[in-house]
Every structure is written in C-alpha cells, then in structure tokens.
C-alpha cells in the first residue's frame, strides 16, 4: 500500500469569488486487481496495455486505487508532480524478490483484462484474498504457478547421450573395467 500526503492548499473559487483553504490529507492507495476491475468496469477497455493512458484515465485509476473513504474529487486535482511520480513508481514496482526468465513467446499475445486474471487465479487455485495484493506481485505468483505446473522438460538426444556417457564412465571407474 502506498500513502500519499497532499498538503493543505489555498484555492480560488471562481463561482463565489473567494479563497478556499483545503486541509492536508493522507490517501491510502493500492494497485491491485480490485482497482483494475473497477477501472475497466467504468472505461470498458483493458487497463494493462502498452497504450499510454490519458491524464483523465490515470486520474480515474488513482481514484479506483484509493482505499481512503469519502475523498472529495477536488483532492485529486491537488496532486503535486512528486505525488504523481511516487504513484507511478509504486505501480511499476515489482513488489517481489522473485524473478523468472522470460519464456519464448509464440507471437500470440492475449489481451489481459481483470476477468482473465481472475480466471488464472481460479485455474491455479489462488485464493481470492490475493486480489488485494499489489498487481505485479499477483502476476508474478501466477507466472510461478504456471512454471511449476508445467510437465518436466524432455531432454534432447544429445543431453541423454552425455548423461549416459557420464554414467557409463562412472561405472567403468567404480568396477575398474574397460567397458
């Protein structure tokens, strides 16, 4: 979870022609599958794409990430550049020490949506409590489960020959024979 502090500010209200002072606020944000599902249900498009999000779309995603209750919309307009940078760093952070080698892709790339991630969770028997994890951590768990559930890799003919040759060499040495 990320906590963002928005300092108190003074703003001009054009309709009443007076200054408004807003109090300092701390927002709790969580980049999770729940947040993505909320955003996708509103925008009806996949969130996890390479397409650059419009500022309004990103601002709305930050609203979907917000765990703090009853935050007025005006608060989201008070983010500083540092706040936005912190949020972007948090979204991009791996949140895990696990790494996997990238597997060769067959060129087909499925469009990843919240429903597809929920399907993966069901298929891999990942409990629904994990939907509140940082998204990158959840996706890493899904990758690890996929790798661990794959059947063992078959050895090539050359690997089998090399293995058998080393076993035969060890037996010759052990029994003191020439073969």
MODELLER restraints for C-alpha pairs under 7 A, 6 or more apart:
rsr = mdl.restraints
at = mdl.atoms
rsr.add(forms.Gaussian(group=physical.xy_distance, feature=features.Distance(at['CA:1:A'], at['CA:28:A']), mean=6.65, stdev=0.5))
rsr.add(forms.Gaussian(group=physical.xy_distance, feature=features.Distance(at['CA:1:A'], at['CA:29:A']), mean=5.74, stdev=0.5))
rsr.add(forms.Gaussian(group=physical.xy_distance, feature=features.Distance(at['CA:1:A'], at['CA:30:A']), mean=4.97, stdev=0.5))
rsr.add(forms.Gaussian(group=physical.xy_distance, feature=features.Distance(at['CA:2:A'], at['CA:28:A']), mean=5.75, stdev=0.5))
rsr.add(forms.Gaussian(group=physical.xy_distance, feature=features.Distance(at['CA:2:A'], at['CA:29:A']), mean=5.08, stdev=0.5))
rsr.add(forms.Gaussian(group=physical.xy_distance, feature=features.Distance(at['CA:2:A'], at['CA:30:A']), mean=6.37, stdev=0.5))
rsr.add(forms.Gaussian(group=physical.xy_distance, feature=features.Distance(at['CA:3:A'], at['CA:26:A']), mean=6.47, stdev=0.5))
rsr.add(forms.Gaussian(group=physical.xy_distance, feature=features.Distance(at['CA:3:A'], at['CA:27:A']), mean=5.52, stdev=0.5))
rsr.add(forms.Gaussian(group=physical.xy_distance, feature=features.Distance(at['CA:3:A'], at['CA:28:A']), mean=4.58, stdev=0.5))
rsr.add(forms.Gaussian(group=physical.xy_distance, feature=features.Distance(at['CA:3:A'], at['CA:29:A']), mean=6.19, stdev=0.5))
rsr.add(forms.Gaussian(group=physical.xy_distance, feature=features.Distance(at['CA:4:A'], at['CA:26:A']), mean=5.57, stdev=0.5))
rsr.add(forms.Gaussian(group=physical.xy_distance, feature=features.Distance(at['CA:4:A'], at['CA:27:A']), mean=5.16, stdev=0.5))
rsr.add(forms.Gaussian(group=physical.xy_distance, feature=features.Distance(at['CA:4:A'], at['CA:28:A']), mean=6.56, stdev=0.5))
rsr.add(forms.Gaussian(group=physical.xy_distance, feature=features.Distance(at['CA:4:A'], at['CA:83:A']), mean=6.61, stdev=0.5))
rsr.add(forms.Gaussian(group=physical.xy_distance, feature=features.Distance(at['CA:5:A'], at['CA:25:A']), mean=5.77, stdev=0.5))
rsr.add(forms.Gaussian(group=physical.xy_distance, feature=features.Distance(at['CA:5:A'], at['CA:26:A']), mean=4.40, stdev=0.5))
rsr.add(forms.Gaussian(group=physical.xy_distance, feature=features.Distance(at['CA:5:A'], at['CA:27:A']), mean=6.39, stdev=0.5))
rsr.add(forms.Gaussian(group=physical.xy_distance, feature=features.Distance(at['CA:6:A'], at['CA:24:A']), mean=5.61, stdev=0.5))
rsr.add(forms.Gaussian(group=physical.xy_distance, feature=features.Distance(at['CA:6:A'], at['CA:25:A']), mean=5.16, stdev=0.5))
rsr.add(forms.Gaussian(group=physical.xy_distance, feature=features.Distance(at['CA:6:A'], at['CA:26:A']), mean=6.17, stdev=0.5))
rsr.add(forms.Gaussian(group=physical.xy_distance, feature=features.Distance(at['CA:6:A'], at['CA:78:A']), mean=6.99, stdev=0.5))
rsr.add(forms.Gaussian(group=physical.xy_distance, feature=features.Distance(at['CA:6:A'], at['CA:79:A']), mean=6.59, stdev=0.5))
rsr.add(forms.Gaussian(group=physical.xy_distance, feature=features.Distance(at['CA:7:A'], at['CA:24:A']), mean=4.42, stdev=0.5))
rsr.add(forms.Gaussian(group=physical.xy_distance, feature=features.Distance(at['CA:7:A'], at['CA:25:A']), mean=6.53, stdev=0.5))
rsr.add(forms.Gaussian(group=physical.xy_distance, feature=features.Distance(at['CA:8:A'], at['CA:22:A']), mean=5.30, stdev=0.5))
rsr.add(forms.Gaussian(group=physical.xy_distance, feature=features.Distance(at['CA:8:A'], at['CA:23:A']), mean=4.42, stdev=0.5))
rsr.add(forms.Gaussian(group=physical.xy_distance, feature=features.Distance(at['CA:8:A'], at['CA:24:A']), mean=4.03, stdev=0.5))
rsr.add(forms.Gaussian(group=physical.xy_distance, feature=features.Distance(at['CA:9:A'], at['CA:21:A']), mean=5.78, stdev=0.5))
rsr.add(forms.Gaussian(group=physical.xy_distance, feature=features.Distance(at['CA:9:A'], at['CA:22:A']), mean=5.35, stdev=0.5))
rsr.add(forms.Gaussian(group=physical.xy_distance, feature=features.Distance(at['CA:9:A'], at['CA:23:A']), mean=6.89, stdev=0.5))
rsr.add(forms.Gaussian(group=physical.xy_distance, feature=features.Distance(at['CA:10:A'], at['CA:19:A']), mean=6.48, stdev=0.5))
rsr.add(forms.Gaussian(group=physical.xy_distance, feature=features.Distance(at['CA:10:A'], at['CA:20:A']), mean=5.60, stdev=0.5))
rsr.add(forms.Gaussian(group=physical.xy_distance, feature=features.Distance(at['CA:10:A'], at['CA:21:A']), mean=4.34, stdev=0.5))
rsr.add(forms.Gaussian(group=physical.xy_distance, feature=features.Distance(at['CA:10:A'], at['CA:22:A']), mean=6.20, stdev=0.5))
rsr.add(forms.Gaussian(group=physical.xy_distance, feature=features.Distance(at['CA:11:A'], at['CA:19:A']), mean=5.54, stdev=0.5))
rsr.add(forms.Gaussian(group=physical.xy_distance, feature=features.Distance(at['CA:11:A'], at['CA:20:A']), mean=5.16, stdev=0.5))
rsr.add(forms.Gaussian(group=physical.xy_distance, feature=features.Distance(at['CA:11:A'], at['CA:21:A']), mean=6.29, stdev=0.5))
rsr.add(forms.Gaussian(group=physical.xy_distance, feature=features.Distance(at['CA:12:A'], at['CA:18:A']), mean=5.86, stdev=0.5))
rsr.add(forms.Gaussian(group=physical.xy_distance, feature=features.Distance(at['CA:12:A'], at['CA:19:A']), mean=4.50, stdev=0.5))
rsr.add(forms.Gaussian(group=physical.xy_distance, feature=features.Distance(at['CA:12:A'], at['CA:20:A']), mean=6.06, stdev=0.5))
rsr.add(forms.Gaussian(group=physical.xy_distance, feature=features.Distance(at['CA:13:A'], at['CA:19:A']), mean=5.97, stdev=0.5))
rsr.add(forms.Gaussian(group=physical.xy_distance, feature=features.Distance(at['CA:13:A'], at['CA:20:A']), mean=6.58, stdev=0.5))
rsr.add(forms.Gaussian(group=physical.xy_distance, feature=features.Distance(at['CA:27:A'], at['CA:66:A']), mean=6.74, stdev=0.5))
rsr.add(forms.Gaussian(group=physical.xy_distance, feature=features.Distance(at['CA:27:A'], at['CA:68:A']), mean=5.70, stdev=0.5))
rsr.add(forms.Gaussian(group=physical.xy_distance, feature=features.Distance(at['CA:28:A'], at['CA:66:A']), mean=5.83, stdev=0.5))
rsr.add(forms.Gaussian(group=physical.xy_distance, feature=features.Distance(at['CA:28:A'], at['CA:67:A']), mean=5.34, stdev=0.5))
rsr.add(forms.Gaussian(group=physical.xy_distance, feature=features.Distance(at['CA:28:A'], at['CA:68:A']), mean=5.51, stdev=0.5))
rsr.add(forms.Gaussian(group=physical.xy_distance, feature=features.Distance(at['CA:29:A'], at['CA:65:A']), mean=5.04, stdev=0.5))
rsr.add(forms.Gaussian(group=physical.xy_distance, feature=features.Distance(at['CA:29:A'], at['CA:66:A']), mean=4.49, stdev=0.5))
rsr.add(forms.Gaussian(group=physical.xy_distance, feature=features.Distance(at['CA:29:A'], at['CA:67:A']), mean=5.64, stdev=0.5))
rsr.add(forms.Gaussian(group=physical.xy_distance, feature=features.Distance(at['CA:30:A'], at['CA:65:A']), mean=5.02, stdev=0.5))
rsr.add(forms.Gaussian(group=physical.xy_distance, feature=features.Distance(at['CA:30:A'], at['CA:66:A']), mean=6.53, stdev=0.5))
rsr.add(forms.Gaussian(group=physical.xy_distance, feature=features.Distance(at['CA:30:A'], at['CA:67:A']), mean=6.93, stdev=0.5))
rsr.add(forms.Gaussian(group=physical.xy_distance, feature=features.Distance(at['CA:30:A'], at['CA:134:A']), mean=6.68, stdev=0.5))
rsr.add(forms.Gaussian(group=physical.xy_distance, feature=features.Distance(at['CA:31:A'], at['CA:65:A']), mean=5.75, stdev=0.5))
rsr.add(forms.Gaussian(group=physical.xy_distance, feature=features.Distance(at['CA:31:A'], at['CA:91:A']), mean=6.14, stdev=0.5))
rsr.add(forms.Gaussian(group=physical.xy_distance, feature=features.Distance(at['CA:31:A'], at['CA:134:A']), mean=5.29, stdev=0.5))
rsr.add(forms.Gaussian(group=physical.xy_distance, feature=features.Distance(at['CA:31:A'], at['CA:135:A']), mean=5.92, stdev=0.5))
rsr.add(forms.Gaussian(group=physical.xy_distance, feature=features.Distance(at['CA:32:A'], at['CA:131:A']), mean=6.35, stdev=0.5))
rsr.add(forms.Gaussian(group=physical.xy_distance, feature=features.Distance(at['CA:32:A'], at['CA:132:A']), mean=5.32, stdev=0.5))
rsr.add(forms.Gaussian(group=physical.xy_distance, feature=features.Distance(at['CA:32:A'], at['CA:133:A']), mean=5.62, stdev=0.5))
rsr.add(forms.Gaussian(group=physical.xy_distance, feature=features.Distance(at['CA:32:A'], at['CA:134:A']), mean=4.84, stdev=0.5))
rsr.add(forms.Gaussian(group=physical.xy_distance, feature=features.Distance(at['CA:32:A'], at['CA:135:A']), mean=4.53, stdev=0.5))
rsr.add(forms.Gaussian(group=physical.xy_distance, feature=features.Distance(at['CA:33:A'], at['CA:114:A']), mean=6.46, stdev=0.5))
rsr.add(forms.Gaussian(group=physical.xy_distance, feature=features.Distance(at['CA:33:A'], at['CA:131:A']), mean=5.13, stdev=0.5))
rsr.add(forms.Gaussian(group=physical.xy_distance, feature=features.Distance(at['CA:33:A'], at['CA:132:A']), mean=6.38, stdev=0.5))
rsr.add(forms.Gaussian(group=physical.xy_distance, feature=features.Distance(at['CA:33:A'], at['CA:135:A']), mean=5.85, stdev=0.5))
rsr.add(forms.Gaussian(group=physical.xy_distance, feature=features.Distance(at['CA:34:A'], at['CA:131:A']), mean=6.07, stdev=0.5))
rsr.add(forms.Gaussian(group=physical.xy_distance, feature=features.Distance(at['CA:34:A'], at['CA:132:A']), mean=6.28, stdev=0.5))
rsr.add(forms.Gaussian(group=physical.xy_distance, feature=features.Distance(at['CA:35:A'], at['CA:64:A']), mean=5.11, stdev=0.5))
rsr.add(forms.Gaussian(group=physical.xy_distance, feature=features.Distance(at['CA:35:A'], at['CA:65:A']), mean=5.11, stdev=0.5))
rsr.add(forms.Gaussian(group=physical.xy_distance, feature=features.Distance(at['CA:36:A'], at['CA:47:A']), mean=6.64, stdev=0.5))
rsr.add(forms.Gaussian(group=physical.xy_distance, feature=features.Distance(at['CA:36:A'], at['CA:114:A']), mean=6.36, stdev=0.5))
rsr.add(forms.Gaussian(group=physical.xy_distance, feature=features.Distance(at['CA:37:A'], at['CA:114:A']), mean=5.29, stdev=0.5))
rsr.add(forms.Gaussian(group=physical.xy_distance, feature=features.Distance(at['CA:38:A'], at['CA:64:A']), mean=6.16, stdev=0.5))
rsr.add(forms.Gaussian(group=physical.xy_distance, feature=features.Distance(at['CA:39:A'], at['CA:61:A']), mean=5.89, stdev=0.5))
rsr.add(forms.Gaussian(group=physical.xy_distance, feature=features.Distance(at['CA:39:A'], at['CA:64:A']), mean=6.19, stdev=0.5))
rsr.add(forms.Gaussian(group=physical.xy_distance, feature=features.Distance(at['CA:40:A'], at['CA:46:A']), mean=6.09, stdev=0.5))
rsr.add(forms.Gaussian(group=physical.xy_distance, feature=features.Distance(at['CA:40:A'], at['CA:47:A']), mean=6.41, stdev=0.5))
rsr.add(forms.Gaussian(group=physical.xy_distance, feature=features.Distance(at['CA:46:A'], at['CA:112:A']), mean=6.86, stdev=0.5))
rsr.add(forms.Gaussian(group=physical.xy_distance, feature=features.Distance(at['CA:46:A'], at['CA:113:A']), mean=5.31, stdev=0.5))
rsr.add(forms.Gaussian(group=physical.xy_distance, feature=features.Distance(at['CA:47:A'], at['CA:113:A']), mean=6.92, stdev=0.5))
rsr.add(forms.Gaussian(group=physical.xy_distance, feature=features.Distance(at['CA:48:A'], at['CA:112:A']), mean=6.28, stdev=0.5))
rsr.add(forms.Gaussian(group=physical.xy_distance, feature=features.Distance(at['CA:48:A'], at['CA:113:A']), mean=6.84, stdev=0.5))
rsr.add(forms.Gaussian(group=physical.xy_distance, feature=features.Distance(at['CA:94:A'], at['CA:136:A']), mean=5.41, stdev=0.5))
rsr.add(forms.Gaussian(group=physical.xy_distance, feature=features.Distance(at['CA:94:A'], at['CA:137:A']), mean=6.34, stdev=0.5))
rsr.add(forms.Gaussian(group=physical.xy_distance, feature=features.Distance(at['CA:95:A'], at['CA:134:A']), mean=6.98, stdev=0.5))
rsr.add(forms.Gaussian(group=physical.xy_distance, feature=features.Distance(at['CA:95:A'], at['CA:136:A']), mean=6.53, stdev=0.5))
rsr.add(forms.Gaussian(group=physical.xy_distance, feature=features.Distance(at['CA:95:A'], at['CA:137:A']), mean=5.52, stdev=0.5))
rsr.add(forms.Gaussian(group=physical.xy_distance, feature=features.Distance(at['CA:96:A'], at['CA:137:A']), mean=5.82, stdev=0.5))
rsr.add(forms.Gaussian(group=physical.xy_distance, feature=features.Distance(at['CA:124:A'], at['CA:145:A']), mean=6.82, stdev=0.5))
rsr.add(forms.Gaussian(group=physical.xy_distance, feature=features.Distance(at['CA:130:A'], at['CA:138:A']), mean=6.73, stdev=0.5))
rsr.add(forms.Gaussian(group=physical.xy_distance, feature=features.Distance(at['CA:172:A'], at['CA:178:A']), mean=6.19, stdev=0.5))
rsr.add(forms.Gaussian(group=physical.xy_distance, feature=features.Distance(at['CA:172:A'], at['CA:179:A']), mean=6.23, stdev=0.5))
